[in-house]
Amino acid sequence: MSVLVLRLAGPLQSWGASSRFTRRTTESAPTKSGVVGLLAAAAGIERGDDERLAPLAALRFGVRIDQPGTRIRDFQTAHHGVTGTSMPLSERFYLADAVFVAAVEGDHALLSELHAALHAPAYPPFLGRRSCPPAEPLVLQLHEHADGIEDVLRTTPWQAADWYRRRHRPPDHLTVLREASGGESIETADLLRDQPVSFDAGRRLHAPRTVVTDPVPVPIPAGGDPRYAHDPFTALDSLEEESA
């Protein structure tokens, strides 16, 4: 079993699962449909090619919220390209300054192809919407022999931005949203309609997916990390450098 791990970070992200008409919402974490769409774009899979999409949609998916970000709202206007008449005002929601660790689990050969595609994508990847490009390289690691996304999401080091770590103490735990494994007994789970079936522009189809929520300890390296330590003289040092 192999697991491909991604770091999803950018100024804006938007992961809609139930957006309709003029109100385009975002979930609090990346959706499976959004991440599979990102991988499919990198691999050059066209929107109507459901046959090539199916193996990607069958990958087991999980995501960890490392930096929740801030939900913001934007109003957008548009005009009809032919008549010039005004279109309805639309609301679009985004996550600003968020960071997530996403993982897909499956066949090593397929994940190796996706790993290579992300380094030389056929189409530019984006974080939910075309207006949301990633700020940094997406790939963290490809684990060839892994115990599953549970273990990988529990042990991958905390990926919050440096500025966020300086301003915030490590939380008590991080939240993992993952698909249940086969035969797992689930007491509490949610249904999210983000299992991609087809990305065809004329008949986009998504099925419901069972999502399990797990709290995991913040994976900080043994011995701590100096970025987490509070130094009361840091502000004074900065003032001295500015006045020098």
C-alpha positions as CSV (number, residue, x, y, z in Angstrom):
1,M,0.0,0.0,0.0
2,S,1.3,3.5,-0.9
3,V,0.3,7.0,0.2
4,L,0.8,10.2,-1.6
5,V,1.0,13.2,0.8
6,L,0.2,16.8,-0.3
7,R,0.5,20.2,1.4
8,L,-2.3,22.4,0.3
9,A,-1.5,26.1,1.1
10,G,-2.2,29.4,-0.6
11,P,-3.6,32.9,0.0
12,L,-7.1,31.6,-0.9
13,Q,-8.7,28.2,-1.1
14,S,-12.4,27.2,-1.8
15,W,-13.7,23.7,-1.5
16,G,-17.4,23.6,-2.4
17,A,-19.5,20.5,-1.9
18,S,-23.0,21.8,-2.0
19,S,-22.7,25.2,-3.9
20,R,-25.6,26.1,-6.1
21,F,-26.8,29.0,-8.2
22,T,-25.4,32.4,-7.0
23,R,-24.2,31.2,-3.5
24,R,-20.8,29.4,-3.7
25,T,-19.8,28.2,-0.3
26,T,-16.7,26.4,0.9
27,E,-16.2,23.5,3.3
28,S,-13.8,24.0,6.2
29,A,-11.3,21.5,4.6
30,P,-10.5,20.2,1.1
31,T,-13.1,17.9,-0.4
32,K,-12.2,14.6,-2.1
33,S,-13.8,15.9,-5.4
34,G,-11.5,19.0,-5.3
35,V,-8.3,17.1,-4.6
36,V,-9.1,14.3,-7.2
37,G,-9.8,17.2,-9.6
38,L,-6.4,18.7,-8.9
39,L,-4.7,15.3,-9.5
40,A,-6.7,14.7,-12.7
41,A,-5.7,18.1,-14.0
42,A,-2.0,17.5,-13.3
43,A,-2.3,14.1,-15.1
44,G,-4.0,15.7,-18.1
45,I,-7.3,13.8,-17.7
46,E,-10.0,15.7,-19.6
47,R,-13.3,16.5,-17.9
48,G,-15.4,14.0,-19.9
49,D,-12.9,11.1,-19.6
50,D,-14.8,9.2,-16.8
51,E,-12.8,6.0,-17.6
52,R,-9.5,7.6,-16.7
53,L,-11.0,9.4,-13.7
54,A,-12.4,6.2,-12.1
55,P,-9.0,4.9,-10.7
56,L,-8.4,8.3,-9.1
57,A,-11.8,8.5,-7.6
58,A,-11.3,5.0,-6.1
59,L,-8.3,6.2,-4.1
60,R,-8.9,6.4,-0.3
61,F,-8.7,10.0,0.8
62,G,-8.0,11.9,4.1
63,V,-7.1,15.4,5.1
64,R,-5.7,17.1,8.2
65,I,-6.4,20.7,9.2
66,D,-3.0,22.1,10.2
67,Q,-4.0,25.8,9.9
68,P,-7.7,26.4,9.7
69,G,-7.5,29.9,8.1
70,T,-10.3,32.5,8.0
71,R,-13.5,32.3,6.1
72,I,-14.1,35.3,3.9
73,R,-16.9,36.4,1.5
74,D,-16.6,38.1,-1.8
75,F,-19.4,39.6,-4.0
76,Q,-18.9,39.2,-7.8
77,T,-20.7,40.8,-10.7
78,A,-20.8,39.8,-14.3
79,H,-22.3,40.8,-17.6
80,H,-23.6,38.7,-20.4
81,G,-21.0,38.4,-23.1
82,V,-23.5,39.0,-26.0
83,T,-26.3,41.2,-24.7
84,G,-24.2,43.1,-22.1
85,T,-27.0,42.8,-19.5
86,S,-26.1,42.4,-15.9
87,M,-26.0,38.9,-14.4
88,P,-27.2,38.2,-10.9
89,L,-24.9,39.2,-8.0
90,S,-23.1,36.1,-6.6
91,E,-21.6,35.4,-3.2
92,R,-18.4,33.4,-3.1
93,F,-16.7,32.1,0.0
94,Y,-13.1,31.4,0.5
95,L,-10.6,30.2,3.2
96,A,-7.8,32.7,3.6
97,D,-4.3,31.6,4.8
98,A,-5.3,28.0,5.4
99,V,-2.9,25.0,5.3
100,F,-3.9,21.4,5.0
101,V,-2.2,18.0,4.7
102,A,-4.1,15.8,2.2
103,A,-3.3,12.1,1.5
104,V,-4.5,9.6,-1.0
105,E,-4.0,5.8,-0.6
106,G,-3.8,3.2,-3.3
107,D,-1.8,1.4,-5.9
108,H,1.9,2.4,-5.9
109,A,2.1,2.6,-9.8
110,L,-0.8,5.0,-10.0
111,L,0.4,7.2,-7.2
112,S,3.9,7.2,-8.7
113,E,2.4,8.5,-12.0
114,L,0.5,11.2,-10.0
115,H,3.6,12.1,-8.1
116,A,5.5,12.7,-11.3
117,A,2.5,14.6,-12.9
118,L,2.4,17.0,-10.0
119,H,6.0,18.0,-10.7
120,A,5.2,18.6,-14.4
121,P,1.4,19.2,-14.5
122,A,-0.4,19.0,-17.8
123,Y,-2.9,21.6,-16.5
124,P,-2.2,24.1,-13.7
125,P,-3.4,22.8,-10.3
126,F,-5.6,25.0,-8.2
127,L,-7.0,24.8,-4.7
128,G,-10.7,24.3,-5.4
129,R,-11.2,27.1,-7.9
130,R,-9.1,28.4,-10.8
131,S,-8.7,31.7,-8.9
132,C,-6.9,29.9,-6.1
133,P,-3.4,28.8,-7.1
134,P,-1.1,27.0,-4.6
135,A,1.6,29.2,-3.0
136,E,4.2,26.4,-2.7
137,P,5.0,23.0,-4.2
138,L,2.2,20.5,-3.5
139,V,4.1,17.3,-3.0
140,L,5.3,16.4,0.5
141,Q,6.2,12.8,0.1
142,L,5.3,9.5,-1.6
143,H,5.3,6.6,1.0
144,E,5.8,3.3,-0.8
145,H,5.2,1.1,2.2
146,A,2.7,2.8,4.5
147,D,0.3,1.6,7.1
148,G,-2.5,3.7,5.6
149,I,-3.6,7.3,5.6
150,E,-4.4,7.1,9.3
151,D,-0.7,6.6,10.2
152,V,0.6,9.1,7.6
153,L,-1.8,11.8,8.8
154,R,-0.9,11.1,12.4
155,T,2.9,11.3,11.9
156,T,3.5,13.9,9.1
157,P,5.1,17.0,10.8
158,W,2.8,19.9,11.5
159,Q,2.7,22.1,8.3
160,A,1.4,25.4,9.6
161,A,3.2,28.4,8.2
162,D,6.2,29.9,10.2
163,W,4.3,33.1,10.9
164,Y,1.4,31.2,12.3
165,R,3.6,29.1,14.5
166,R,5.2,32.2,15.9
167,R,1.9,33.7,16.8
168,H,0.1,30.6,18.1
169,R,1.1,27.9,20.6
170,P,0.6,24.3,19.2
171,P,-3.0,23.3,19.6
172,D,-4.0,20.4,21.8
173,H,-4.8,18.3,18.7
174,L,-5.3,18.5,14.9
175,T,-8.5,17.3,13.2
176,V,-8.3,14.5,10.6
177,L,-11.2,13.9,8.2
178,R,-10.9,10.5,6.4
179,E,-12.7,7.8,4.7
180,A,-13.5,4.7,6.7
181,S,-11.4,1.6,6.0
182,G,-13.1,-1.6,4.9
183,G,-14.8,-3.4,7.8
184,E,-14.2,-0.6,10.2
185,S,-16.9,-0.2,12.9
186,I,-18.1,3.4,12.7
187,E,-20.1,4.9,15.6
188,T,-20.1,8.5,14.5
189,A,-19.6,9.6,10.9
190,D,-20.9,12.2,8.4
191,L,-22.0,12.0,4.8
192,L,-20.5,14.4,2.3
193,R,-21.5,14.5,-1.3
194,D,-18.0,14.9,-2.7
195,Q,-17.3,11.4,-4.2
196,P,-16.5,12.3,-7.9
197,V,-18.3,10.2,-10.5
198,S,-18.0,12.5,-13.5
199,F,-16.4,16.0,-14.1
200,D,-18.2,16.3,-17.5
201,A,-19.3,19.9,-17.7
202,G,-22.7,18.9,-19.0
203,R,-23.4,16.3,-16.3
204,R,-21.2,16.7,-13.2
205,L,-22.0,13.8,-10.8
206,H,-21.0,13.3,-7.2
207,A,-22.0,10.5,-4.8
208,P,-22.2,10.7,-1.0
209,R,-19.1,9.6,0.9
210,T,-18.7,8.5,4.6
211,V,-16.3,10.8,6.5
212,V,-14.9,9.9,9.9
213,T,-13.4,12.7,12.1
214,D,-10.4,11.8,14.3
215,P,-8.4,14.1,16.6
216,V,-4.7,13.4,16.5
217,P,-1.8,14.8,18.6
218,V,0.2,17.6,17.0
219,P,3.3,15.8,15.5
220,I,6.1,18.0,16.7
221,P,9.7,16.6,16.3
222,A,11.3,15.0,19.4
223,G,13.0,17.7,21.5
224,G,10.6,20.4,20.3
225,D,11.1,23.0,17.7
226,P,12.7,26.4,18.4
227,R,10.0,28.1,16.4
228,Y,7.5,27.2,19.1
229,A,9.5,28.6,22.0
230,H,8.5,32.0,23.4
231,D,11.5,34.4,23.6
232,P,10.4,37.7,25.3
233,F,13.4,39.5,23.8
234,T,12.5,38.8,20.2
235,A,10.5,42.1,19.9
236,L,13.3,44.1,21.4
237,D,15.9,42.6,19.0
238,S,13.7,43.5,16.1
239,L,13.4,47.1,17.2
240,E,17.2,47.3,17.7
241,E,17.8,46.0,14.1
242,E,15.4,48.6,12.7
243,S,17.1,51.5,14.5
244,A,20.6,50.4,13.6
